[in-house]
Amino acid sequence: MTTLHTIAEITGGHLVGSGDVEVTSAAIGSSDVQPGGLFCAVPGTKAHGATFAASSDAVAVLTDAAGADILSSDAATADLPVVIVGDVREWMGPVAAEIYGHPSASLTIVGITGTSGKTTTSYLAEAALMATGASVGIIGTTGTRINGQPIPTKLTTPEAPTMQALLARMVDEGVTHVVMEVSSHALELGRVKGIRFDVAAFTNLSQDHLDFHPTMEDYFQAKAKLFRGVPHAVVCVDDDWGERMLAIAEDDANAGADNTIAIGRDWAVESADVRPSGRQDIHARMGDKRLDYSISMAGEFNQTNSLVALACVAELGCDVETAARGLADVHVPGRMQLVDEGQDFLVMVDYAHKPGAVAAVLRSLHEYNRIGIVLGAGGNRDHDKRPIMGRWAGELADAVFITDDNPRDEDPSEIRSEVYAGAVEAGTDALVENIAGRAEAIDAAVRWACTGDAVVIAGKGHETGQIVGDVVHDFDDVQVVKQALKRRMNDMSPEVGRDNPENRDSGDSGDSGDSGDSGDSGDNVEEK
């Protein structure tokens, strides 16, 4: 049992009320507080979380001075014991870790960060570890799994109290290793404080989340927090961001040079044989050793992702050849996910929703006759990336079908116009269409394709809903693609599979997270 006296000692906070009160759990959402639990009341963009304390089952509250004032002014909460700290997010993790018995100390934890590739690399690392006999938990964008069994979560990296509870559950269920996606939001908002990482891995950095981070430098520094004091590191060094992250990792105060693997330098993919199915036979160099293995995913970037995963496993002292055998049949929902209904062209669904990812996916399809892409951008997110995404699509694809992603509170037509402007600015001969309905855009792309072409449905990947305003509508790209392919097969009209100028629309066709009860703050801003 953890008392408020203990919490006050850990945080150096000011205790108001009885310090003998015992807390058995912690939560950031008032509705998530269990009887006997601690409510972590954080300030939000619309209201302070302390406003919701009266509706919770909390026996005590961790909050800041503003929250304490709110509690004391309400008769329903005036007598609640409170620990007052300067920054609630700074202390939620360490406090939750204490309450749940410091579960990360009983686990071997791999943290993976980067703009793109976190989810795929996590799946690959999970499979590699399982091949060595480890019992593995995974936490990331597509949810949480314990020994392969899914557990729904709302964020790429859950809030600190939820995270510590998950880790404690994993310990109870016999998990030995955890692979975790660590977003820049999680690092900036303190969600992983109180967690002891054994390996930190960096995939890449490109423009994204500049609605949250004021500059790319700020974005980089947020990612770099993962490497401070971690004993082992794996870093991709294919650009200046990677070189800078490597320098941080190799500092003796962190992993140090002897405990850091630079992907592209120390370890590298020397060649790969790509089969028509997308499967790749990879020939890699690990220092002065060779390693041959296979992955079931297309794309040159997935060669790198697989090597990052294996390097993480190697840093943990596992046998790499055994681990590599576990990668052969890994499939990641919504990541280069092939949809095959017997058509004579390729269609894949991918989560690419940022400029670098869009470019990487399109470049990976260069061997196909023509490339088409269905593309949108999320509302209430980084506006600057929209024309850049459109420009990459216009430069690298033969047909660009611009449509809605998750418009949220923004005017969908304005979002599409920003993406459209970038595609046109590319100045190529690419067909560029602006189609409001996502299902209609997918249908148009499928009907455009001919034998030997490739079509990528970008942006939503594994998601099964489309956020319009405050409503989440059922929408699954994979299922919609399957329906479009079946319609095409049943209706082989003269227009199907042709670049029909009469169908072009040269202009505008008209036309949600764990807020922690911080005033419906929408802290789930890491979602695209």
C-alpha positions in Angstrom: 0.0 0.0 0.0 1.2 3.5 -0.8 0.2 6.4 1.5 0.0 10.1 0.8 3.0 10.6 3.1 5.0 8.5 0.7 3.7 10.4 -2.4 4.5 13.7 -0.7 8.1 12.5 0.0 8.6 11.3 -3.6 7.4 14.5 -5.1 8.4 17.0 -2.5 4.9 18.2 -2.8 2.7 19.9 -0.1 0.3 17.6 1.7 -3.1 18.9 2.7 -5.1 16.5 4.8 -4.3 13.1 6.2 -1.1 11.6 5.1 -2.2 8.2 6.3 -4.7 7.7 3.5 -3.7 4.7 1.4 -4.1 4.6 -2.4 -4.2 1.4 -4.4 -4.4 2.8 -8.0 -4.1 5.9 -10.0 -5.9 7.5 -13.0 -6.0 10.7 -15.0 -9.6 10.4 -16.0 -12.2 10.9 -13.3 -14.4 8.1 -14.7 -11.4 5.8 -14.6 -10.6 6.2 -10.9 -11.3 3.0 -8.9 -12.5 3.0 -5.3 -9.4 3.7 -3.2 -7.7 5.4 -6.2 -5.7 8.6 -6.7 -7.0 11.1 -9.1 -4.3 12.9 -11.1 -5.9 16.2 -11.9 -4.0 18.0 -14.7 -4.7 21.4 -16.3 -6.4 21.3 -19.6 -7.0 23.6 -22.6 -10.7 24.1 -21.7 -10.9 23.4 -17.9 -8.8 22.0 -15.1 -9.2 18.3 -14.3 -9.8 19.2 -10.7 -13.2 20.4 -11.8 -14.2 16.7 -12.3 -12.9 15.4 -9.0 -16.4 15.3 -7.3 -17.6 12.8 -9.9 -14.8 10.4 -9.2 -14.3 7.6 -6.6 -11.0 9.1 -5.6 -9.8 9.0 -2.0 -7.1 11.6 -2.7 -5.9 13.9 -5.5 -2.5 14.8 -7.0 -2.7 18.2 -8.5 -1.2 21.7 -8.8 -1.9 24.9 -6.9 -4.7 25.9 -9.4 -6.3 22.5 -9.0 -6.1 22.7 -5.2 -7.9 26.0 -5.2 -10.7 24.5 -7.3 -11.0 21.5 -4.9 -11.0 23.7 -1.7 -13.8 26.0 -3.2 -16.2 23.1 -3.8 -17.9 21.7 -0.8 -18.0 18.2 -2.4 -14.2 18.1 -2.6 -13.0 20.5 0.1 -12.2 17.6 2.5 -10.3 15.4 0.0 -6.7 14.9 0.9 -4.4 16.5 -1.7 -0.7 16.4 -2.6 0.1 19.7 -4.4 3.0 19.7 -6.9 4.3 22.2 -9.4 3.8 20.1 -12.5 1.4 17.1 -12.2 2.6 15.5 -15.4 6.2 15.6 -14.1 5.2 13.4 -11.2 2.3 11.2 -12.4 4.7 8.6 -13.7 6.9 8.2 -10.6 3.9 8.3 -8.3 2.0 5.7 -10.4 5.2 3.5 -10.5 5.3 3.6 -6.7 1.6 2.7 -6.4 1.9 -0.2 -8.8 5.2 -1.5 -7.3 7.7 -0.3 -10.0 6.8 -2.9 -12.6 9.4 -1.8 -15.1 12.1 -3.0 -12.7 10.8 -6.6 -13.3 10.6 -6.3 -17.0 13.1 -5.9 -19.9 11.8 -2.9 -21.9 12.6 -1.8 -25.5 11.4 1.8 -26.3 11.1 2.7 -30.0 10.7 6.3 -31.2 10.8 8.1 -34.6 8.4 9.8 -36.9 7.7 6.7 -39.0 8.3 3.0 -38.5 7.6 2.7 -34.8 4.7 0.3 -35.2 6.2 -2.0 -37.8 9.5 -2.1 -35.9 7.6 -2.9 -32.7 5.8 -5.8 -34.3 9.1 -7.1 -35.7 10.8 -6.8 -32.4 7.9 -8.6 -30.7 8.2 -11.5 -33.1 12.0 -11.6 -32.8 11.8 -11.8 -29.0 9.1 -14.4 -29.1 11.2 -16.6 -31.4 13.9 -16.6 -28.7 11.3 -17.9 -26.1 10.5 -14.6 -24.4 7.0 -13.8 -23.1 6.3 -10.5 -24.7 4.0 -7.5 -24.2 3.6 -4.8 -26.8 2.2 -1.2 -26.4 1.6 1.0 -29.4 -0.5 2.6 -32.0 -2.6 -0.5 -32.8 -3.2 -1.2 -29.1 -1.7 -3.4 -26.4 -1.1 -7.1 -26.5 -0.1 -9.5 -23.7 1.2 -12.8 -25.0 -0.6 -12.1 -28.3 -4.0 -11.2 -26.7 -5.2 -7.7 -27.6 -6.1 -5.1 -24.9 -7.7 -1.8 -26.2 -5.9 1.4 -25.5 -6.5 4.9 -26.7 -3.0 6.4 -27.3 0.2 5.3 -29.0 1.8 5.7 -25.6 -0.9 5.6 -22.8 -1.0 8.2 -20.0 1.4 7.4 -17.1 -1.1 5.9 -14.7 -2.6 3.7 -17.4 0.9 2.7 -18.5 2.1 1.7 -15.0 -1.1 -0.3 -14.5 -0.5 -2.1 -17.8 3.1 -2.9 -16.9 1.9 -4.3 -13.6 -0.6 -6.5 -15.3 2.1 -7.7 -17.6 4.3 -8.7 -14.7 1.3 -10.5 -13.1 0.7 -12.5 -16.3 4.3 -13.6 -16.6 5.6 -11.2 -19.3 9.4 -10.9 -19.4 9.9 -8.4 -22.2 8.0 -5.4 -23.4 8.2 -3.6 -26.7 6.8 0.0 -26.6 6.3 2.7 -29.1 7.3 6.0 -27.5 5.8 9.1 -29.2 7.2 12.6 -28.9 4.0 13.6 -27.1 4.6 10.8 -24.5 8.1 12.1 -23.9 7.0 15.7 -23.7 4.0 15.0 -21.5 5.8 12.7 -19.1 3.9 9.6 -19.9 7.0 7.4 -19.7 8.5 8.9 -16.5 8.9 6.2 -13.9 9.8 3.6 -16.6 13.2 2.0 -16.8 14.1 1.3 -20.4 16.8 -1.3 -21.3 17.1 -0.3 -25.0 16.1 2.9 -26.8 15.8 2.8 -30.6 15.4 5.7 -33.1 14.0 5.1 -36.6 14.0 8.5 -38.3 12.7 12.1 -38.0 10.7 14.0 -40.6 8.1 16.8 -40.5 5.1 15.9 -38.3 3.3 17.2 -35.2 4.4 20.8 -35.7 0.9 21.7 -34.3 2.3 20.4 -31.0 6.1 21.1 -31.3 6.9 24.7 -32.3 9.9 23.6 -34.4 11.7 20.6 -35.8 14.4 21.2 -33.2 11.9 21.0 -30.4 10.5 17.8 -32.0 14.0 16.3 -32.1 14.8 17.2 -28.5 11.6 15.6 -27.3 12.7 12.3 -29.1 16.1 12.6 -27.6 14.8 12.4 -24.0 14.3 8.7 -24.5 18.1 8.2 -24.9 19.1 10.0 -21.7 20.5 7.5 -19.3 19.4 4.4 -21.2 22.0 1.6 -21.1 21.7 0.4 -24.7 20.7 2.2 -28.0 20.0 1.5 -31.6 20.0 4.5 -34.0 19.4 4.8 -37.8 22.0 7.2 -39.2 20.8 7.9 -42.7 20.6 11.7 -42.2 21.7 14.6 -39.9 19.0 13.9 -37.3 20.2 10.3 -37.0 23.8 11.5 -36.6 22.8 13.9 -33.9 20.8 11.2 -32.1 23.8 8.8 -32.4 26.0 11.4 -30.7 23.6 11.6 -27.8 23.4 7.9 -27.5 27.1 7.4 -27.6 27.8 9.9 -24.8 29.2 8.1 -21.8 26.4 9.5 -19.7 24.0 7.5 -21.8 24.5 4.2 -23.6 28.0 4.9 -24.7 29.7 3.9 -28.0 30.2 0.3 -26.9 26.5 -0.2 -26.2 25.1 1.5 -29.3 24.5 0.1 -32.8 24.3 2.5 -35.7 22.1 1.1 -38.4 23.6 2.0 -41.8 27.1 1.9 -40.3 27.7 -0.8 -37.7 24.9 -2.9 -39.1 23.6 -2.5 -42.7 21.4 -4.2 -45.3 23.8 -5.0 -48.2 21.2 -6.4 -50.6 17.7 -7.8 -50.8 15.8 -10.1 -53.2 12.2 -8.8 -53.6 9.6 -11.4 -54.7 6.4 -10.5 -56.6 4.4 -11.1 -53.5 6.4 -8.4 -51.7 8.3 -10.8 -49.5 12.0 -9.8 -49.2 15.0 -12.0 -48.7 17.5 -9.7 -46.9 21.3 -10.0 -46.8 22.7 -8.0 -44.0 26.0 -7.2 -42.3 26.2 -7.1 -38.5 29.7 -5.8 -37.9 32.0 -8.5 -39.3 29.2 -11.1 -39.4 26.6 -11.9 -42.1 22.9 -12.5 -41.6 20.4 -13.8 -44.1 16.7 -13.6 -43.3 13.2 -13.0 -44.8 10.4 -10.6 -44.1 6.9 -10.7 -45.5 6.5 -6.9 -46.0 7.4 -4.9 -49.1 9.3 -1.6 -49.0 13.0 -0.8 -48.6 12.2 1.1 -45.4 11.0 -2.2 -43.9 14.4 -3.7 -44.5 15.7 -1.0 -42.2 12.9 -1.5 -39.7 13.7 -5.2 -39.5 17.3 -4.5 -38.9 16.5 -2.1 -36.1 14.3 -4.7 -34.5 17.1 -7.3 -34.6 19.7 -4.9 -33.3 17.4 -4.2 -30.3 17.2 -7.9 -29.6 21.0 -8.2 -30.0 21.6 -5.5 -27.5 19.6 -7.6 -25.0 22.0 -10.5 -25.5 19.6 -12.7 -27.5 20.7 -15.0 -30.3 20.1 -12.9 -33.5 19.9 -15.8 -35.9 17.1 -17.4 -33.8 15.4 -14.0 -33.5 15.6 -13.4 -37.3 13.7 -16.6 -38.0 10.7 -15.1 -36.2 10.4 -12.3 -38.7 9.4 -14.4 -41.7 5.6 -14.1 -41.3 5.0 -10.8 -39.5 2.1 -8.8 -40.8 1.2 -5.4 -39.4 -2.4 -4.1 -39.7 -2.6 -1.1 -42.0 1.1 -1.0 -42.8 1.8 -1.9 -46.5 -1.2 -4.2 -46.1 -2.0 -5.9 -49.4 -5.7 -6.3 -50.4 -6.1 -9.1 -52.9 -9.5 -9.9 -54.5 -7.9 -11.5 -57.5 -7.2 -8.3 -59.4 -4.3 -8.0 -61.8 -2.9 -4.9 -60.1 -1.6 -4.2 -56.6 -3.7 -2.4 -53.9 -2.3 -1.7 -50.5 -3.5 0.2 -47.4 -0.9 2.1 -45.4 -0.9 4.5 -42.5 1.3 7.0 -44.2 0.0 10.4 -43.1 3.1 12.6 -43.0 5.3 13.8 -45.9 8.3 11.5 -45.4 6.1 8.4 -45.0 4.1 9.3 -48.2 7.3 9.7 -50.2 8.8 6.4 -48.8 5.7 4.4 -49.7 5.5 5.8 -53.2 9.2 5.2 -53.8 8.8 1.6 -52.7 6.4 1.0 -55.6 8.7 2.2 -58.4 8.8 -1.2 -60.2 5.1 -1.0 -61.0 3.7 0.4 -64.3 1.9 3.3 -62.8 1.2 4.4 -59.2 -2.0 5.9 -57.8 -2.6 7.2 -54.3 -5.6 8.1 -52.3 -4.5 10.8 -49.9 -6.0 13.2 -47.3 -4.9 15.0 -44.1 -6.2 15.0 -40.6 -8.0 18.0 -39.2 -6.9 20.0 -36.1 -3.3 18.9 -36.9 -0.1 20.3 -38.5 -1.3 22.5 -41.4 2.1 23.0 -42.9 2.6 19.4 -43.9 -0.6 19.3 -46.0 0.8 20.9 -49.2 4.1 19.0 -48.7 2.3 15.7 -48.7 0.4 16.8 -51.8 3.6 17.8 -53.5 5.3 14.4 -52.9 2.2 12.7 -54.2 2.2 14.8 -57.3 5.9 14.2 -57.9 5.9 10.4 -57.3 2.5 9.2 -58.4 0.8 9.1 -61.7 -2.7 9.7 -60.2 -3.6 11.5 -57.0 -7.1 11.2 -55.5 -7.3 13.7 -52.8 -10.1 13.1 -50.2 -11.0 13.4 -46.6 -9.1 11.7 -43.8 -10.3 12.6 -40.3 -11.4 16.2 -40.8 -12.5 16.6 -37.1 -13.6 20.2 -36.5 -12.2 21.7 -39.7 -13.9 22.3 -43.0 -13.0 19.2 -45.0 -13.0 21.1 -48.3 -10.3 23.5 -47.0 -8.1 20.6 -45.9 -8.4 19.0 -49.3 -7.7 22.3 -51.0 -4.4 22.6 -49.1 -3.3 19.1 -50.1 -4.5 19.7 -53.7 -2.5 22.9 -54.0 0.7 21.0 -53.2 -0.1 18.2 -55.7 -0.7 20.8 -58.5 2.4 22.7 -57.5 4.5 19.6 -58.3 4.0 20.6 -61.9 3.9 17.0 -63.3 1.5 15.3 -65.7 -0.1 13.4 -62.8 -3.9 13.2 -62.8 -5.1 15.1 -59.7 -8.7 14.7 -58.5 -10.5 16.2 -55.5 -13.2 13.9 -54.2 -15.0 14.6 -51.0 -16.2 11.1 -50.1 -13.4 8.8 -49.0 -15.2 5.7 -50.3 -15.8 7.4 -53.6 -12.1 8.4 -53.9 -11.1 4.8 -53.2 -13.6 3.6 -55.8 -12.2 6.1 -58.3 -8.6 4.9 -57.7 -9.5 1.3 -58.1 -11.4 1.9 -61.3 -8.4 4.0 -62.6 -5.9 1.1 -62.2 -4.8 -1.1 -65.1 -2.8 -4.4 -65.2 0.6 -4.0 -63.4 -0.3 -0.8 -61.7 -0.1 -0.1 -57.9 -2.6 1.8 -55.8 -1.9 2.9 -52.2 -4.7 4.0 -49.9 -2.8 6.3 -47.5 -3.5 7.8 -44.2 -5.8 5.7 -42.0 -4.1 2.3 -42.1 -5.5 0.2 -39.2 -8.1 2.7 -38.2 -11.7 1.6 -38.3 -13.4 4.9 -37.9 -13.5 8.4 -39.5 -13.7 11.4 -37.2 -16.0 14.1 -38.5 -16.8 16.8 -36.0 -17.3 15.0 -32.7 -18.6 11.8 -34.3 -16.6 8.7 -35.2 -18.2 7.0 -38.2 -17.4 3.4 -39.0 -14.9 3.3 -41.8 -12.3 0.7 -42.5 -10.1 1.3 -45.6 -9.4 -2.4 -46.1 -13.1 -3.3 -46.2 -13.9 -0.4 -48.4 -11.2 -1.4 -50.8 -12.5 -4.9 -50.9 -16.0 -3.6 -51.8 -14.6 -1.4 -54.5 -12.6 -4.2 -56.1 -15.7 -6.4 -56.1 -17.7 -3.7 -57.8 -15.0 -3.2 -60.4 -15.0 -6.9 -61.2 -18.7 -6.9 -61.6 -18.8 -3.8 -63.7 -16.0 -3.8 -66.3 -17.3 -0.7 -68.2 -15.1 1.0 -70.8 -14.1 3.7 -68.3 -12.7 1.2 -65.9 -8.9 1.0 -65.9 -8.5 4.1 -68.1 -7.3 7.6 -67.5 -10.6 9.3 -68.5 -10.2 13.1 -68.7 -14.0 13.6 -68.5 -14.0 12.2 -65.0 -11.4 14.6 -63.7 -12.3 17.3 -61.1 -9.7 20.0 -61.5 -11.0 21.9 -58.5 -12.8 21.5 -55.2 -15.8 19.2 -55.4 -17.4 21.0 -52.5 -18.7 20.1 -49.9 -11.1 12.4 -31.2 -8.5 10.4 -26.7 -7.7 10.1 -23.2 -8.2 13.8 -22.1 -7.7 12.9 -18.5 -10.8 15.0 -17.6 -8.5 18.0 -18.0 -11.4 20.0 -19.2 -11.8 17.8 -22.3 -8.4 19.0 -23.3 -7.9 16.6 -26.1 -4.5 15.5 -24.9 -4.7 12.7 -27.5 -3.0 15.1 -29.9 -0.5 12.6 -31.1 -3.0 11.0 -33.3 -2.7 12.1 -36.9 
